[in-house]
Amino acid sequence: MSRFRLIFRSLQFHFRSNLGALIGAAISTAILVGALTVGDSVRQSLLQMALARLGRINLALASNDRFFQEDLSKRVQTNADGVFASAIQISGTAAAADGSARANKVQVIGVHPDFWKVSVGANNAAEIPSDTVFLNQALAEQLRVKEDATVLIRVPKPSDLSRDAPLSPVDNSSTALRLRVGKVVSEDQLGRFSLQASQIPPFNAFVSMKFLQQKLAVTNRANLVVAEVRDKAAADLLKTAKTGLLNAWQL
């Protein structure tokens, strides 16, 4: 009996056991490939959401309800090559002009044109007019508004005392802004901007920083700096930021 005939007879005799082993191997391979594919898809989705939130931003300084001088970003920038932009980020509420829709926990962000330079898709952004607001897609859908519609945005005024403190003043604690929707900002234009990691798109409303400073009575102040530092390894970014801040801060 030849070798090939012996192999054929052996496969024929053990057909059932070989078939079971083959099916088991195929199922195991399919499970492993499926798990790897799903894991890679989830990782890519999370990466895309992170890029949509941050654009090209790799450094940020957020002081929340404490304001610093607006030119801090320019003073820090002298120590690093890149784009630095100051902004005001404050939580508020938004509503359609006719009161038919409302959104809470809205990020009202006062920006200069430099802010858009750290996004992926906005290279020729201009100053936002004082009577105009740019909404992101999530907020526009929540309020059911389009361009040229009117929205009402209410933001709290900064205070040296916590609003929960017994001695904190309650009169004129917020200001209302009646604004025209000038644009719905896409995700590649930082429409999904947020420093908080979340899979839920935030509600973002972008206004002129000078206009917001005037309404909040915080002239030449900001509470957020975002930056794209170029030609720096990830390990050197924090060191660069600390050095720049130590050289730039003032009492």
C-alpha positions as MATLAB code, in Angstrom:
seq = 'MSRFRLIFRSLQFHFRSNLGALIGAAISTAILVGALTVGDSVRQSLLQMALARLGRINLALASNDRFFQEDLSKRVQTNADGVFASAIQISGTAAAADGSARANKVQVIGVHPDFWKVSVGANNAAEIPSDTVFLNQALAEQLRVKEDATVLIRVPKPSDLSRDAPLSPVDNSSTALRLRVGKVVSEDQLGRFSLQASQIPPFNAFVSMKFLQQKLAVTNRANLVVAEVRDKAAADLLKTAKTGLLNAWQL';
ca = [
       0.000    0.000    0.000;
       1.397    3.386   -1.020;
       1.861    6.249    1.457;
      -0.843    8.435   -0.105;
      -3.348    5.578   -0.097;
      -2.562    4.916    3.558;
      -3.225    8.583    4.397;
      -6.470    8.532    2.415;
      -7.704    5.359    4.128;
      -6.813    6.832    7.525;
      -8.743   10.042    6.806;
     -11.661    8.007    5.538;
     -11.739    5.783    8.602;
     -11.451    8.689   11.095;
     -13.780   10.927    9.076;
     -16.168   11.802   11.892;
     -13.515   12.674   14.481;
     -11.544   14.678   11.890;
     -14.690   16.546   10.857;
     -15.440   17.460   14.497;
     -11.896   18.728   15.010;
     -12.121   20.760   11.777;
     -15.441   22.331   12.757;
     -14.129   23.128   16.260;
     -11.006   24.763   14.826;
     -13.115   26.789   12.367;
     -15.471   28.019   15.096;
     -12.568   28.924   17.416;
     -10.820   30.798   14.609;
     -14.010   32.704   13.765;
     -14.475   33.700   17.422;
     -10.890   34.922   17.757;
     -10.992   36.851   14.465;
     -14.346   38.378   15.410;
     -13.070   39.440   18.839;
      -9.957   41.012   17.329;
     -12.048   42.808   14.703;
     -14.501   44.175   17.269;
     -11.653   45.282   19.548;
      -9.895   47.059   16.701;
     -13.166   48.716   15.651;
     -13.854   49.944   19.199;
     -10.304   51.257   19.539;
     -10.573   53.103   16.224;
     -13.972   54.538   17.198;
     -12.609   55.814   20.519;
      -9.630   57.329   18.704;
     -11.903   59.132   16.248;
     -14.038   60.491   19.107;
     -10.922   61.713   20.922;
      -9.680   63.458   17.779;
     -13.115   65.022   17.301;
     -13.054   66.316   20.887;
      -9.536   67.708   20.788;
      -8.593   68.299   17.158;
      -4.854   68.994   17.223;
      -4.824   70.106   20.868;
      -2.165   68.338   22.912;
      -1.957   70.745   25.876;
      -4.698   72.510   27.832;
      -4.954   74.632   30.966;
      -8.427   74.946   32.494;
      -9.022   76.965   35.673;
     -12.845   76.628   35.660;
     -14.354   79.495   37.713;
     -11.009   81.250   38.342;
      -9.885   83.708   35.672;
      -6.386   84.722   34.627;
      -4.990   87.335   32.255;
      -5.950   86.747   28.656;
      -2.395   87.177   27.355;
      -1.095   84.258   29.419;
      -1.265   82.068   26.327;
       0.993   84.453   24.414;
       3.494   84.636   27.275;
       3.624   80.842   27.543;
       3.962   80.477   23.774;
       7.374   82.190   23.779;
       8.806   78.962   25.209;
       7.389   76.586   22.619;
       6.653   76.422   18.911;
       2.980   75.964   18.079;
      -0.451   77.546   18.324;
      -1.720   78.825   21.684;
      -5.185   80.274   22.202;
      -7.023   81.676   25.210;
     -10.752   81.148   25.651;
     -13.574   81.361   28.161;
     -15.475   78.176   28.932;
     -18.541   78.411   31.144;
     -21.586   76.232   31.686;
     -25.018   77.588   30.778;
     -28.389   76.799   29.292;
     -29.855   77.362   25.833;
     -33.381   77.581   24.481;
     -35.094   78.218   21.186;
     -36.557   81.713   20.844;
     -40.124   80.404   20.920;
     -39.446   78.237   23.977;
     -40.238   75.012   22.138;
     -36.924   73.349   23.017;
     -34.308   73.692   25.728;
     -30.860   72.309   26.550;
     -29.081   72.186   29.898;
     -25.378   71.717   30.614;
     -24.365   73.734   27.567;
     -20.689   74.598   27.156;
     -20.642   78.288   26.247;
     -17.186   78.956   24.828;
     -15.865   82.422   24.046;
     -13.148   82.160   21.413;
     -10.749   84.190   19.309;
      -9.978   83.207   15.701;
      -6.790   81.533   16.991;
      -8.948   78.882   18.658;
      -9.995   77.433   15.305;
      -6.348   76.978   14.250;
      -6.034   73.935   16.509;
      -8.946   72.196   14.796;
      -8.571   69.728   11.943;
     -10.843   71.285    9.334;
     -11.032   75.062    9.964;
      -8.057   76.891    8.512;
      -9.589   80.255    7.608;
     -11.879   80.949   10.587;
     -12.699   84.583   11.321;
     -13.970   86.444   14.372;
     -17.511   85.530   15.413;
     -19.780   88.611   15.255;
     -20.961   89.868   18.630;
     -24.619   89.080   17.930;
     -23.911   85.570   16.585;
     -23.446   82.114   18.038;
     -22.036   78.986   16.414;
     -23.738   75.780   17.576;
     -22.465   72.265   17.253;
     -24.598   69.596   15.611;
     -25.815   68.074   18.886;
     -27.067   71.387   20.282;
     -28.656   72.455   16.995;
     -30.589   69.184   16.863;
     -31.632   69.476   20.516;
     -32.991   73.010   19.985;
     -34.323   72.124   16.521;
     -32.823   75.249   14.961;
     -30.893   76.021   11.785;
     -28.776   78.916   10.565;
     -30.272   82.409   11.027;
     -32.585   81.172   13.805;
     -32.596   82.964   17.160;
     -31.633   81.268   20.415;
     -31.496   82.419   24.028;
     -28.424   81.492   26.057;
     -28.156   82.121   29.779;
     -24.797   81.987   31.566;
     -23.879   82.601   35.215;
     -21.732   85.612   36.041;
     -18.406   84.833   37.726;
     -18.328   85.461   41.462;
     -15.625   85.432   44.123;
     -18.006   83.439   46.313;
     -19.563   80.094   45.566;
     -23.232   80.339   44.546;
     -23.990   77.793   47.281;
     -22.479   79.973   50.021;
     -25.030   81.645   52.362;
     -23.514   85.109   51.817;
     -23.306   84.764   48.047;
     -25.363   87.453   46.219;
     -28.340   86.161   44.276;
     -29.297   89.299   42.356;
     -28.029   89.571   38.769;
     -26.265   86.226   39.146;
     -26.704   85.384   35.451;
     -27.026   87.108   32.127;
     -29.144   86.241   29.092;
     -27.833   86.435   25.530;
     -30.163   86.645   22.550;
     -28.135   85.523   19.559;
     -28.506   84.567   15.930;
     -27.263   81.160   14.818;
     -24.543   81.920   12.312;
     -23.250   78.427   11.686;
     -23.539   74.788   12.719;
     -19.985   73.670   13.452;
     -18.950   70.212   12.281;
     -16.862   67.770   14.310;
     -13.676   68.425   12.320;
     -14.056   72.106   13.269;
     -14.010   71.302   17.003;
     -17.790   71.139   17.165;
     -17.428   68.263   19.630;
     -14.765   70.075   21.682;
     -14.553   68.919   25.289;
     -11.797   68.243   27.784;
     -13.936   65.525   29.396;
     -13.742   62.039   27.907;
     -17.263   60.959   27.011;
     -18.969   59.057   24.238;
     -21.947   61.432   24.433;
     -21.512   64.552   22.262;
     -21.544   67.734   24.394;
     -23.774   70.744   23.760;
     -21.397   73.482   22.546;
     -22.190   77.120   21.802;
     -19.309   79.246   20.478;
     -19.449   83.042   20.806;
     -17.021   85.920   20.449;
     -14.613   86.028   23.369;
     -14.656   89.828   23.535;
     -18.449   89.814   23.562;
     -18.564   87.220   26.347;
     -15.940   89.107   28.366;
     -18.092   92.214   28.163;
     -21.271   90.395   29.232;
     -19.539   88.647   32.138;
     -17.581   91.760   33.199;
     -14.241   89.954   32.970;
     -12.358   92.263   30.602;
      -9.060   90.827   29.361;
      -9.629   87.613   31.309;
      -9.837   83.949   30.323;
     -10.108   80.624   32.097;
      -8.913   78.253   29.380;
      -5.788   77.888   27.269;
      -5.531   75.297   24.502;
      -2.414   74.632   22.501;
      -0.903   72.565   19.752;
       2.794   72.245   20.569;
       4.797   71.085   17.566;
       8.015   69.079   17.330;
       7.767   67.722   20.854;
       7.703   64.124   21.977;
       4.849   63.133   24.247;
       7.206   62.839   27.225;
       8.432   66.430   26.712;
       5.005   68.077   26.443;
       4.318   68.318   30.178;
       7.847   69.537   30.879;
       7.459   72.219   28.209;
       4.118   73.298   29.657;
       5.458   73.528   33.217;
       8.525   75.485   32.132;
       6.462   77.909   30.063;
       3.945   78.476   32.868;
       6.613   79.023   35.522;
       8.299   81.613   33.317;
       5.040   83.399   32.461;
       2.839   83.492   35.561;
       2.468   86.604   37.687;
       0.666   87.432   40.913;
];
